[in-house]
């Protein structure tokens, strides 16, 4: 394998699982130095500078985010943006909980809750999307009227309506008109929000029977939002249905200084509807994902109190 003068020998390049939007690889070296993770941005290059900025912020604030080693908006091989991150190892949360006793599930959830509270403690002046320097471009309305306006824009016609189906889209429009005002009960500050905070993007480790969060990865969808985007995603099936998981998340979050109102689960469920619809409108949404989206939307509406 060729290399540049003075560069270390690369002995292995292995693709990493996931990476539906971009491609991720583990790069191993022959001189004993630690592996690194390389990300190539393919379908959506615009988030690359935002993700690099979030990792720099994480290093400055001591957040559970891997350290950025290098990156740029172009590379000589693929002519696309790239980033290099420290290799943190660990196991995906959604895999780690399989076969765990309820006590271990709750402990893991507690650790994840504390990590999220640290991330959500990073505040901004308004809700919106980041530029390359993490300045917020906005504001955007994340209250009830904002949800209704967004749903009318994407569910009355267009790709999201076609993919979810007219029946699901119309039911969601009616539901938002009735119930979305619950979002206006949250008056917390806009905060750093991951935007895709599921079990596949949280890496955990276990040493001497003690669990810890190694890091939260894949920040290309980060924005200034509310805690309920991340909490709603995290409580999706199957994690949210595990005994003790929801309670552990809440306990850890509050223990680390995070604020959760009594109706936080309802706020998370309502907010997650926005995330499902936004994801359904993406060009590369799979048929499997769309089936999950329809099911989650229908279950939220049917189970709402």
C-alpha positions in Angstrom: 0.0 0.0 0.0 1.6 3.3 -1.1 2.2 6.1 1.3 3.5 9.6 1.4 7.1 10.2 2.7 7.0 10.4 6.4 3.5 9.1 6.7 2.8 6.0 8.8 2.2 2.6 7.2 -1.5 1.8 6.9 -2.0 -1.9 7.3 -5.8 -2.1 7.3 -8.8 -0.1 6.2 -12.1 -1.6 7.3 -15.6 -0.2 6.6 -17.7 0.5 9.7 -21.4 -0.5 10.0 -24.1 2.1 9.7 -23.1 5.2 7.6 -26.4 5.5 5.7 -25.6 9.1 4.8 -21.8 9.0 4.6 -19.0 6.3 4.7 -16.9 5.5 7.8 -13.7 3.5 8.0 -11.4 2.3 10.7 -7.7 2.8 9.7 -5.1 0.7 11.4 -1.3 1.5 11.3 1.7 -0.7 11.4 3.8 1.3 13.8 1.7 0.6 16.9 -0.1 3.9 17.0 -3.8 4.0 17.8 -6.3 3.4 15.0 -8.4 6.4 13.7 -11.8 6.8 12.1 -12.1 8.3 8.7 -15.4 9.7 7.4 -16.1 10.5 3.8 -19.1 12.8 3.1 -20.9 11.6 0.0 -24.6 12.3 -0.2 -24.8 15.5 2.0 -21.4 17.3 2.0 -22.8 20.5 3.6 -22.8 19.2 7.2 -19.1 18.4 7.1 -17.8 21.7 8.4 -20.6 21.8 11.0 -19.6 18.3 12.3 -16.0 19.3 12.5 -17.0 22.4 14.5 -19.1 20.4 16.9 -16.1 18.1 17.6 -13.9 21.0 18.3 -16.5 22.4 20.7 -16.7 19.0 22.3 -13.0 19.0 23.0 -13.1 22.5 24.4 -16.1 21.7 26.7 -15.1 18.2 27.7 -18.1 16.6 26.1 -18.4 12.8 25.4 -17.5 13.4 21.7 -14.5 11.9 19.9 -11.6 14.3 19.2 -11.2 15.7 15.7 -7.8 15.0 14.3 -8.0 16.5 10.9 -10.5 17.3 8.1 -11.3 19.6 5.2 -14.0 20.3 2.6 -12.1 18.5 -0.1 -9.6 15.7 -0.6 -7.4 14.7 -3.5 -8.8 11.3 -4.0 -12.6 11.6 -3.9 -12.9 15.4 -4.1 -15.4 15.3 -1.2 -15.2 16.5 2.4 -13.6 14.3 5.0 -12.8 14.1 8.7 -10.4 12.1 10.8 -11.4 11.2 14.4 -9.7 9.5 17.3 -10.7 5.9 17.6 -12.7 5.5 20.8 -13.7 1.8 20.5 -16.7 0.6 22.5 -19.9 -1.2 21.5 -23.0 0.3 20.1 -25.6 0.9 22.8 -28.3 -0.9 20.9 -26.1 -4.0 20.8 -24.7 -3.7 24.3 -28.1 -3.9 25.9 -29.0 -7.3 24.3 -29.1 -9.9 27.0 -28.3 -7.4 29.7 -30.1 -7.9 33.1 -32.6 -5.1 33.8 -30.3 -3.7 36.4 -27.5 -3.3 33.8 -30.0 -1.8 31.3 -30.9 0.9 33.9 -27.3 1.5 34.7 -26.4 2.0 31.1 -29.4 4.3 30.6 -28.3 6.3 33.6 -24.8 6.8 32.1 -26.4 7.9 28.7 -28.7 10.3 30.5 -25.7 12.0 32.2 -23.9 12.3 28.9 -26.9 13.9 27.2 -27.3 16.3 30.1 -23.7 17.5 29.5 -24.4 18.0 25.8 -27.7 19.8 26.3 -26.0 22.2 28.8 -24.4 23.9 25.8 -26.8 26.7 25.0 -27.4 29.1 22.2 -29.4 32.3 21.7 -32.0 30.9 19.4 -33.3 27.7 17.7 -31.9 27.0 14.3 -29.2 25.3 12.1 -25.5 25.9 12.4 -23.0 27.4 10.0 -19.4 26.3 9.9 -18.6 28.3 13.0 -21.7 27.1 14.9 -23.4 30.4 14.5 -27.2 29.8 14.5 -29.0 30.6 11.3 -32.6 31.2 12.2 -34.6 31.4 14.2 -36.8 28.4 13.5 -40.1 27.8 15.4 -40.1 24.6 17.4 -43.4 25.3 19.1 -46.8 24.0 18.2 -47.4 26.5 15.4 -44.0 25.7 13.9 -44.8 22.0 13.9 -48.2 22.6 12.2 -46.6 24.9 9.6 -43.9 22.4 8.8 -46.3 19.5 8.5 -48.6 21.5 6.2 -45.6 22.3 4.0 -44.4 18.7 3.6 -47.5 16.6 4.2 -50.1 18.3 2.1 -48.1 17.2 -1.0 -44.7 16.1 -2.0 -42.3 13.3 -1.2 -43.0 12.8 2.5 -46.8 12.5 1.8 -46.2 10.0 -0.9 -43.8 7.9 1.2 -45.9 7.9 4.4 -49.2 7.6 2.5 -52.2 9.9 2.4 -53.9 8.3 5.3 -50.9 8.6 7.6 -50.1 12.1 6.5 -53.7 13.3 7.0 -53.9 11.7 10.4 -50.7 13.4 11.4 -51.9 16.8 10.2 -55.1 16.4 12.2 -53.2 15.2 15.3 -50.8 18.1 15.2 -53.7 20.6 14.9 -55.2 19.1 18.1 -52.2 18.4 20.3 -49.0 20.2 19.2 -49.6 23.1 21.6 -47.9 20.9 24.2 -44.6 22.0 22.7 -45.3 25.5 23.9 -45.1 24.4 27.5 -41.3 24.0 27.2 -39.5 27.3 28.0 -35.9 26.0 28.2 -32.9 27.5 26.4 -32.0 26.3 22.9 -29.3 23.7 23.3 -26.8 21.6 21.3 -28.8 18.8 19.8 -27.4 15.7 18.1 -30.3 15.2 15.8 -29.9 11.4 15.3 -29.3 10.2 18.9 -30.2 6.6 18.6 -28.5 3.5 20.0 -26.4 3.1 16.9 -24.6 6.4 17.6 -23.8 5.9 21.2 -20.7 3.8 22.0 -20.4 2.3 25.5 -17.7 0.3 27.2 -17.6 -2.0 30.2 -14.6 -2.6 32.5 -14.7 -4.6 35.7 -18.5 -4.6 35.5 -18.7 -0.8 35.3 -20.4 0.7 32.3 -19.4 4.1 30.8 -20.2 6.1 27.7 -17.2 6.0 25.4 -18.6 8.7 23.1 -21.5 9.9 21.0 -20.7 9.9 17.3 -22.0 11.1 13.9 -22.9 14.7 14.5 -23.7 15.7 10.9 -27.3 16.6 11.8 -26.5 18.7 14.8 -28.4 21.9 15.4 -29.7 24.2 18.1 -32.9 22.6 19.3 -34.6 21.2 22.4 -33.6 18.2 24.5 -36.6 16.3 23.3 -35.3 15.7 19.8 -32.5 13.5 21.3 -34.7 12.0 24.0 -37.4 11.1 21.6 -35.0 9.4 19.3 -33.4 7.5 22.1 -36.7 6.2 23.4 -37.7 4.7 20.1 -38.2 0.9 20.0 -36.5 -1.3 21.0 -34.6 0.7 23.6 -37.5 2.7 24.9 -39.4 -0.5 25.7 -36.7 -2.1 27.8 -37.6 -2.3 31.5 -35.8 0.5 33.4 -34.4 2.2 30.4 -36.6 5.3 30.4 -36.3 5.7 34.1 -32.5 5.4 33.9 -32.3 8.0 31.2 -34.4 10.5 33.3 -32.5 9.8 36.6 -29.1 10.2 35.0 -30.1 13.3 33.1 -31.4 15.0 36.2 -28.5 13.8 38.3 -26.1 15.6 35.9 -28.1 18.9 36.2 -30.5 18.4 33.3 -34.0 19.7 33.7 -36.9 17.5 32.7 -40.6 18.6 33.3 -43.2 16.1 34.4 -44.5 15.8 30.9 -41.1 15.2 29.3 -42.0 11.9 27.8 -45.0 13.4 26.0 -42.8 16.3 24.8 -40.2 13.7 23.5 -42.9 11.7 21.7 -44.4 14.8 20.1 -41.0 16.2 19.0 -40.0 12.8 17.6 -42.9 13.1 15.1 -41.0 16.0 13.6 -37.9 13.9 13.3 -39.7 11.0 11.6 -41.3 13.3 9.0 -38.1 15.1 8.3 -36.2 11.9 7.8 -39.0 10.5 5.6 -38.5 13.4 3.2 -34.8 12.7 2.7 -33.8 11.4 -0.7 -32.1 8.3 0.6 -34.7 7.1 3.1 -35.1 3.3 2.8 -38.3 1.3 2.5 -37.5 -0.3 5.9 -37.1 3.1 7.5 -40.4 4.4 6.0 -42.2 1.3 7.4 -40.8 2.1 10.8 -41.8 5.8 10.4 -45.4 5.0 9.6 -45.6 2.5 12.5 -44.1 4.9 15.0 -46.4 7.8 13.9 -49.5 5.6 14.0 -48.6 4.2 17.5 -47.9 7.7 18.9 -51.3 9.0 17.7 -53.1 5.9 18.9 -51.5 5.9 22.3 -51.7 9.6 23.0 -53.3 10.7 26.2 
